[in-house]
Each structure stands twice: as C-alpha cells, then as structure tokens.
Amino acid sequence: MNTKWLSLVGVSVFVSVAPVRSQEFPVSPNGVRTLSPEGAIEPTGTWNLGTRAGDFIFVAGMRGIDPATNTLVPEPEDRIRQAFLNMQQIAESEGATLQDAVRIVVYVTDMYRYRPIVNQVQEELWGGAPYPPRTIIEVDRLNQDDIFEVEGTFYAPTRGRNR
C-alpha cells in the first residue's frame, strides 16, 4: 500500500492507496468504495465503473469499448466479448472471477440476432456451466446506438484480505 494526502473541500486527509487503482475516491460513510482499476475504460458521464459494498462488487453496465482507445469495438461478436471482458476486469480488480458472479443483466437491441452471440461468448468466457442467473432484455436503444450492455454483481468476501 502507498500513502497519499487527499484534500476534500479544504480538509486534508492522509489515506492509504492501493497501487492497482488508477484513481482513488472517498469511501462512503457506510464503507462503499468506488472502483476504478488501472487500464479500465473511462466513464463518460456521471457514473462509475463499479463499487464494492462489503463482500459484493457491483459492476456498472459495460459496453464493448476498447480500453486502449475508449471507442466501440466494430464487430458485434467482438463488441459483446469486449463488454464481458470489461466487466470481468472490474470484478477481478477486487479478487472476483466470472464464476463469482451472482447475477448478470444483459441488454440487447435485437434479441433474435444477439442472444445467440451472447450465449456463445458467455459459454466461451465461463468455460461451461454453471452460469450465473441472467436476465436478458431487449431494448429500443442504448448509449451511442450500441447493440449490447452487461452489468454484474459478484461475491468476493473481504475477510482475510487486506481491503
């Protein structure tokens, strides 16, 4: 752990900073910590990539954005895979794997066209059953006219870890 001075509204506080995070945010009064791991995509608005609340990690809706360029991956299958990889990166930054997912929610703009690709990519990334509970919803439109988005909740106990 590194240490660092943090200034909030004119009040300086000495905090510990884990080296794997690209940006540190204040922890909420109840211990909810915002996640921003090194090499992840950059949020484009008033949202964060994820949070840790106790033993659970909540990952925001991830799309198929290439973290190196912060642009959408062009091909549908590659874009869907990249979205899952973006979600996986946030979960792994807190010690969770895809097998630790307790629930995922998928949004697609064309159920008939994209659900089979989602199933294929999920099977590939999970390496087979068991899979987490999943809700898949067809929506009219996503940000930047995207085709796919996935959000997830993961279980990663903090006991015995330096958190």
C-alpha positions in Angstrom: 0.0 0.0 0.0 1.2 3.5 -0.8 0.1 6.5 1.2 -1.1 9.8 -0.1 -2.6 13.1 1.0 -6.2 13.7 -0.1 -7.8 17.1 0.1 -11.6 17.3 0.2 -13.3 20.7 0.5 -10.2 22.3 2.0 -9.7 19.5 4.6 -6.5 17.3 4.1 -6.7 13.7 5.0 -3.9 11.1 4.9 -5.1 7.9 3.2 -3.7 4.5 2.0 -3.8 4.0 -1.7 -3.7 0.5 -3.3 -1.4 0.5 -6.3 -3.8 -1.3 -8.6 -6.3 1.6 -8.8 -5.9 4.4 -11.3 -7.9 6.8 -9.2 -9.0 6.9 -5.6 -12.4 8.2 -4.5 -13.6 8.9 -0.9 -15.2 5.9 0.8 -18.9 6.4 1.7 -19.8 6.7 5.4 -21.0 3.1 5.3 -17.9 1.8 3.6 -19.0 1.7 -0.1 -15.9 2.1 -2.2 -15.8 3.3 -5.9 -13.7 1.1 -8.2 -11.5 2.5 -11.0 -8.8 -0.1 -11.8 -5.8 0.7 -13.9 -6.3 0.0 -17.6 -10.1 0.1 -17.5 -12.4 2.1 -19.7 -13.0 5.7 -18.8 -16.5 6.7 -17.7 -18.0 9.4 -19.9 -20.6 10.9 -17.6 -22.0 10.9 -14.1 -21.3 7.2 -13.4 -18.5 4.9 -12.1 -17.3 1.6 -13.3 -18.3 -0.2 -10.1 -18.4 -0.3 -6.3 -17.5 -2.6 -3.5 -20.0 -2.8 -0.7 -18.9 -5.4 1.9 -18.5 -8.7 0.2 -20.2 -7.7 -3.0 -18.9 -6.0 -6.1 -21.4 -4.2 -8.3 -20.3 -3.5 -11.9 -22.0 -0.8 -14.0 -23.4 -1.6 -17.4 -20.3 -2.4 -19.6 -20.3 -2.0 -23.3 -17.9 -3.2 -25.9 -15.5 -0.3 -25.5 -11.8 -0.9 -26.2 -10.0 0.4 -23.1 -6.9 1.3 -25.2 -8.9 3.7 -27.4 -12.2 4.3 -25.4 -14.1 3.6 -28.7 -16.6 0.8 -29.5 -15.2 -2.4 -31.0 -16.6 -2.6 -34.5 -17.8 -6.2 -35.0 -20.9 -7.4 -33.0 -19.3 -10.6 -31.6 -16.1 -8.9 -30.7 -18.0 -6.0 -29.1 -20.1 -8.3 -26.9 -16.9 -10.2 -25.9 -15.2 -6.9 -25.0 -18.1 -5.8 -22.9 -17.9 -9.0 -20.9 -14.1 -8.6 -20.6 -14.6 -5.0 -19.3 -17.0 -6.4 -16.6 -14.5 -9.1 -15.8 -11.7 -6.6 -15.4 -13.6 -4.6 -12.8 -14.6 -7.8 -10.9 -11.0 -9.2 -11.0 -9.6 -5.9 -9.6 -11.4 -6.9 -6.4 -10.5 -10.6 -6.4 -13.6 -12.0 -8.0 -13.8 -14.2 -11.1 -16.6 -14.7 -13.6 -17.6 -17.8 -11.6 -18.2 -15.5 -8.6 -21.0 -13.7 -10.5 -24.2 -14.0 -8.5 -26.3 -12.2 -11.2 -25.9 -10.5 -14.5 -28.2 -8.4 -16.6 -27.9 -8.2 -20.3 -29.4 -5.6 -22.6 -29.6 -6.1 -26.4 -31.2 -4.1 -29.2 -32.2 -7.2 -31.2 -32.9 -10.4 -29.2 -33.2 -12.7 -32.2 -29.8 -11.5 -33.6 -27.7 -11.0 -30.5 -28.9 -13.5 -27.9 -27.1 -16.5 -29.6 -23.9 -14.5 -29.7 -24.3 -13.6 -26.0 -24.8 -17.3 -25.2 -21.7 -18.3 -27.3 -19.4 -15.6 -25.7 -20.7 -16.4 -22.2 -20.0 -20.1 -22.7 -16.5 -19.3 -24.0 -15.6 -17.0 -21.1 -17.2 -19.0 -18.3 -15.7 -22.3 -19.8 -19.1 -24.0 -19.5 -21.7 -24.4 -16.8 -22.5 -23.4 -14.2 -23.6 -19.9 -15.3 -24.9 -17.1 -13.1 -28.5 -16.2 -13.0 -29.1 -13.9 -16.0 -31.8 -11.6 -17.2 -31.7 -10.6 -20.8 -33.8 -7.7 -22.0 -34.4 -6.3 -25.5 -34.3 -2.5 -25.5 -35.1 0.0 -28.2 -31.8 1.9 -27.8 -28.5 2.0 -25.9 -26.0 4.8 -25.4 -24.1 5.6 -28.7 -26.6 3.4 -30.6 -24.8 0.4 -29.2 -26.1 -3.2 -29.5 -25.2 -4.7 -26.1 -24.6 -3.9 -22.5 -24.0 -6.1 -19.5 -23.9 -5.4 -15.7 -23.0 -7.8 -13.0 -23.0 -8.4 -9.2 -20.1 -10.5 -7.8 -19.4 -12.1 -4.5 -15.8 -11.6 -3.2 -15.5 -11.9 0.6 -13.3 -9.4 2.2 -12.5 -11.5 5.3 -8.8 -12.4 5.4 -8.0 -9.8 2.7 -6.2 -6.5 3.1 -9.1 -4.2 2.0 
